[in-house]
Amino acid sequence: MNKRFLAGLGLAVAFGAACTSAPAPTLSTGLAQPAPTIPPPTATPQPTPTPFLTPQELALAALSPTLPPPTLTPSPTATVDDPLWEDRTPGVERREIVVEEPYSGVLVKVYMVRLDPALIDFKVHYEPGKANTISGWQADTDALVVVNGGFFDEKFRTQGLAFVDGREYGEPIVKEDRIGIAGIFGVKDGAVSIVPFGRQPPPPGTFDFDYATEAYPMLLMPGGLPAYGEETGHAAERTVVAIDRSGRVIFMVIRADLFTLFGLSNMLAELDELDLEIALNLDGGKSSGMEVWAGPEHTHWNAKSVLPIAIAAYPKEGVSVVPRVDVTPVLK
């Protein structure tokens, strides 16, 4: 049981099984054959390699200039309904939890939306030099969910790579002395992935996304392993995009400026009930915000600044949605 998770709003919370990662394959050795006339043993077929990085590979990825292979979203699988997640419309669930900040012991509320890629499409919206509020992005796109994307400069240009309709913008994040490593939330042919890469920027043309936004740093590496290894003491409001082991995308917003990146990385790794596979920190601080308008839900976690980059979620073609209730959004 995750000791740092505290049940909020009077609900009794049942913890899921602790996150585990598949053990790395072991190598076998044998003695040389005493006589050449004895045929060698038949080779045992090796299992198909896991698509995720081993802990050793993760350590190398953080130091190596080479790019690790993309971490593709697992195919969504049938899951048992979780009463702690509120269904808002097909493919969209919402939940609030209260967690304990690892070092101060302060209780912090986390707002979450869980989206099923089998029913939901994702797009990144960006046009250099133009910005909008979270509510403005939602009004312009008519999306079910809008969340802030990656980093940008004072002229509203992306700081990092961005892909819109297959067109690439910006340059990779370069910070030689950074503690963690950057990553990309990307969509290709409807498949969603979070791709980590090393300290050195990838060569031009490395990625092929329909939609994507680069951000920094990775919070969980494949297998749910903590990805940020040093405490800096800098706390801020946070926005997170994660993928769980069933392939669902989870957006999280933490409105209190209490979590450092190190504390957030470790908190997510220990939050077993979410069964997270990988997670990326999006732009936080004044940019942190999210709007949900799905069925009866119209809730607005307002960012304190206008944003040139947004991630939006839409129902897939043919998916019936719960009719919206046209009411003023509840501000959080």
VOGU-3710 file (C-alpha; in Angstrom, 3 decimals, decimal comma):
1> mnkrflaglg> 0,000/0,000/0,000  1,258/3,457/-0,898  1,699/5,117/2,458  1,884/8,607/0,982  -1,549/8,489/-0,640  -4,370/9,796/1,542  -8,014/9,262/0,717  -9,774/12,534/-0,104  -13,373/13,643/0,025  -14,453/10,908/2,431
11> lavafgaact> -13,879/7,999/0,010  -12,146/4,825/1,069  -9,386/4,136/-1,419  -8,212/0,673/-2,399  -4,646/0,586/-3,562  -3,659/-1,372/-6,664  -0,842/-3,791/-6,934  2,613/-2,249/-6,652  4,242/-1,255/-9,940  6,827/-3,732/-11,111
21> sapaptlstg> 9,059/-3,826/-14,119  9,986/-6,945/-16,051  13,377/-8,387/-15,014  16,154/-8,113/-17,560  16,899/-11,404/-19,380  19,731/-13,392/-17,798  22,605/-14,738/-19,857  23,543/-18,406/-19,514  27,073/-19,812/-19,778  28,307/-23,365/-20,166
31> laqpaptipp> 31,504/-25,457/-20,175  33,305/-26,311/-23,380  32,402/-29,762/-24,726  35,052/-32,383/-23,868  34,769/-34,182/-27,215  34,134/-32,681/-30,650  31,977/-35,652/-31,636  29,225/-34,643/-29,221  26,810/-32,287/-30,977  26,217/-28,944/-29,283
41> ptatpqptpt> 22,951/-28,542/-27,382  19,990/-27,174/-29,245  19,671/-23,412/-28,742  16,705/-22,393/-26,641  14,518/-19,825/-28,406  14,925/-16,427/-26,794  11,858/-14,409/-25,746  10,867/-11,370/-27,726  12,742/-8,346/-26,315  10,671/-5,964/-24,240
51> pfltpqelal> 10,026/-2,624/-25,978  10,962/-0,744/-22,820  14,423/0,145/-21,546  16,076/-1,828/-18,746  17,359/0,097/-15,703  20,905/-0,225/-17,103  19,791/1,160/-20,454  17,949/3,987/-18,715  21,110/5,014/-16,918  23,020/4,990/-20,191
61> aalsptlppp> 20,254/6,938/-21,928  20,636/9,780/-19,473  24,341/10,082/-20,276  24,564/8,953/-23,863  24,322/11,256/-26,887  22,406/8,574/-28,753  18,635/8,468/-28,872  16,769/5,591/-27,177  14,074/3,895/-29,245  10,572/5,370/-28,977
71> tltpsptatv> 8,366/4,110/-26,174  5,135/3,237/-27,915  1,828/3,249/-26,113  0,687/-0,278/-25,205  -2,577/-1,268/-26,832  -5,484/-0,360/-24,545  -6,887/-3,375/-22,734  -10,231/-4,026/-21,101  -10,217/-2,820/-17,512  -12,563/-3,223/-14,569
81> ddplwedrtp> -14,539/-0,070/-13,787  -12,901/1,904/-10,982  -15,560/3,673/-8,881  -13,020/6,281/-7,831  -12,866/7,551/-11,427  -15,948/9,469/-12,556  -17,114/8,801/-16,127  -17,802/12,099/-17,888  -18,289/10,833/-21,459  -17,018/7,719/-23,307
91> gverreivve> -13,233/7,651/-22,993  -13,015/10,495/-20,447  -12,800/9,994/-16,672  -11,990/12,519/-13,966  -10,714/12,200/-10,437  -9,223/14,244/-7,600  -6,863/12,804/-5,009  -4,942/14,167/-2,065  -1,269/13,256/-1,735  1,432/14,097/0,755
101> epysgvlvkv> 4,373/16,153/-0,470  7,309/13,834/0,322  9,470/16,252/2,329  7,206/18,868/3,906  4,341/16,482/4,686  1,882/19,071/3,316  -1,289/17,627/1,791  -1,763/18,570/-1,864  -4,733/18,023/-4,183  -4,060/16,553/-7,628
111> ymvrldpali> -6,653/17,013/-10,399  -6,583/14,220/-12,996  -8,272/13,315/-16,271  -7,828/9,813/-17,715  -8,379/9,327/-21,457  -8,705/6,115/-23,463  -6,862/6,356/-26,837  -9,235/3,713/-28,220  -12,016/6,328/-27,986  -10,113/9,624/-27,905
121> dfkvhyepgk> -7,906/11,432/-30,428  -5,125/13,812/-29,352  -3,777/16,891/-31,120  -1,181/19,537/-30,327  -2,180/23,086/-31,277  0,565/25,634/-31,936  1,112/28,601/-34,213  4,327/30,618/-33,687  3,730/34,039/-32,181  0,104/33,452/-31,224
131> antisgwqad> -1,237/32,620/-27,758  -4,556/31,996/-26,053  -6,035/31,279/-22,666  -7,006/27,732/-21,708  -10,676/28,704/-22,105  -9,892/30,336/-25,431  -8,214/27,176/-26,709  -11,223/25,128/-25,656  -13,665/27,528/-27,295  -11,642/27,598/-30,531
141> tdalvvvngg> -11,140/23,837/-30,743  -14,369/22,543/-29,126  -12,208/19,864/-27,471  -13,348/17,679/-24,569  -10,123/18,382/-22,672  -7,444/21,053/-23,123  -4,194/21,139/-21,160  -1,127/23,369/-21,478  1,731/21,972/-23,533  5,502/22,540/-23,611
151> ffdekfrtqg> 7,702/25,550/-22,917  7,811/28,801/-24,892  9,647/32,137/-24,966  8,448/35,732/-24,551  7,541/35,903/-28,264  5,311/32,834/-27,895  7,643/30,557/-29,834  8,134/26,979/-28,733  11,224/26,166/-26,665  11,616/22,608/-27,859
161> lafvdgreyg> 10,208/20,633/-30,752  6,568/20,811/-31,770  4,671/19,011/-34,530  1,336/20,162/-35,952  -0,270/18,268/-38,844  3,098/16,620/-39,470  5,020/19,908/-39,712  7,999/20,308/-37,388  8,660/23,527/-35,475  11,401/24,696/-33,116
171> epivkedrig> 14,666/23,185/-31,946  15,370/20,471/-29,347  15,854/21,607/-25,754  19,601/21,921/-25,123  20,856/22,265/-21,565  24,208/20,616/-21,021  24,126/20,895/-17,225  20,566/19,717/-16,771  19,849/17,036/-14,210  17,123/15,160/-16,045
181> iagifgvkdg> 16,428/14,379/-19,670  13,854/15,799/-22,062  10,981/13,923/-23,634  8,271/14,272/-26,261  4,550/13,617/-26,012  3,673/12,568/-29,545  0,881/11,200/-31,727  1,378/9,232/-34,929  -1,534/7,673/-36,830  -3,624/7,884/-33,657
191> avsivpfgrq> -1,053/6,059/-31,492  0,173/8,007/-28,456  3,676/7,802/-26,996  6,056/9,529/-24,625  9,614/9,340/-25,945  12,615/10,103/-23,709  16,005/10,976/-25,172  19,507/11,656/-23,892  21,424/14,794/-22,941  22,384/15,536/-26,555
201> ppppgtfdfd> 19,726/16,804/-28,985  18,523/14,304/-31,581  19,566/14,877/-35,202  17,069/16,752/-37,412  14,445/14,475/-38,883  14,740/11,896/-36,095  11,065/12,068/-35,206  8,022/11,546/-37,370  4,908/12,712/-35,553  1,557/14,043/-36,657
211> yateaypmll> 1,314/16,021/-33,407  3,863/16,445/-30,630  5,264/18,781/-27,998  8,653/18,492/-26,319  8,989/19,234/-22,610  11,398/18,741/-19,714  12,132/16,715/-17,697  11,033/13,104/-17,797  9,457/12,230/-14,434  9,067/8,479/-14,912
221> mpgglpayge> 11,067/6,352/-17,308  9,598/3,174/-18,847  8,602/0,753/-16,120  7,505/3,560/-13,795  11,053/4,276/-12,604  11,840/7,713/-11,090  13,624/9,780/-13,726  14,732/12,910/-11,855  17,597/12,186/-9,526  18,528/15,333/-7,603
231> etghaaertv> 16,717/17,720/-5,288  16,959/21,376/-6,378  14,506/22,815/-3,867  12,552/24,716/-6,548  8,816/24,149/-6,089  6,085/25,266/-8,486  2,643/24,453/-9,804  2,892/21,407/-12,067  1,300/19,852/-15,149  2,035/16,210/-15,979
241> vaidrsgrvi> 1,182/13,913/-18,868  1,521/10,192/-18,161  0,643/6,862/-19,780  -0,436/3,924/-17,626  0,202/0,250/-18,275  -3,174/-0,114/-19,998  -2,191/2,566/-22,515  -4,458/5,297/-21,134  -3,283/8,910/-21,079  -3,526/10,765/-17,753
251> fmviradlft> -3,250/14,538/-17,461  -2,557/15,913/-13,970  -2,588/19,463/-12,623  -1,204/20,441/-9,210  -2,234/24,005/-8,405  -0,170/24,476/-5,236  3,460/25,546/-5,703  4,762/22,875/-3,338  6,220/20,085/-5,480  9,817/20,082/-6,666
261> lfglsnmlae> 10,586/17,970/-9,735  12,477/15,483/-7,577  9,593/15,183/-5,135  7,069/14,906/-7,972  9,060/12,173/-9,707  9,259/10,107/-6,536  5,618/10,705/-5,610  4,458/9,443/-9,018  6,693/6,377/-8,757  5,088/5,481/-5,429
271> ldeldleial> 1,504/6,198/-6,466  0,906/2,531/-7,215  -2,831/2,707/-7,772  -2,415/4,698/-11,004  -0,200/1,937/-12,458  1,891/4,467/-14,382  4,329/3,314/-17,048  5,933/6,630/-18,056  5,444/10,346/-17,282  6,643/13,721/-18,586
281> nldggkssgm> 6,619/17,153/-16,940  4,873/19,793/-19,058  5,256/23,555/-18,605  4,288/24,430/-15,042  4,182/27,556/-12,908  2,003/30,267/-14,474  1,364/28,060/-17,521  -0,182/25,183/-15,589  -3,855/24,748/-16,447  -6,529/22,447/-17,822
291> evwagpehth> -10,163/22,638/-18,936  -12,614/19,736/-19,094  -15,934/20,082/-20,885  -17,209/16,548/-21,263  -20,860/15,745/-20,671  -22,000/17,360/-17,401  -18,426/18,325/-16,520  -17,281/21,866/-17,267  -14,362/22,560/-14,988  -11,617/25,087/-15,522
301> wnaksvlpia> -8,218/24,991/-13,829  -7,083/28,399/-14,960  -3,506/29,105/-16,089  -2,125/32,475/-15,024  -0,719/33,229/-18,474  -1,747/32,889/-22,108  -0,307/29,885/-23,938  0,920/29,288/-27,509  0,967/25,477/-27,113  -1,956/23,315/-26,033
311> iaaypkegvs> -2,762/19,605/-26,069  -6,398/18,839/-26,877  -8,468/15,650/-26,701  -11,409/14,871/-29,002  -13,810/11,956/-29,430  -12,806/9,630/-32,245  -14,999/9,605/-35,312  -18,110/7,554/-34,651  -17,843/7,732/-30,843  -21,058/9,011/-29,249
321> vvprvdvtpv> -20,514/11,529/-26,466  -22,706/12,569/-23,564  -24,398/15,891/-24,437  -22,730/18,872/-22,847  -24,425/21,070/-20,292  -23,936/24,697/-21,301  -23,038/26,183/-17,955  -20,348/28,535/-16,669  -17,236/26,483/-15,880  -16,374/25,808/-12,269
331> lk> -13,064/27,550/-11,597  -10,479/25,757/-9,514
//
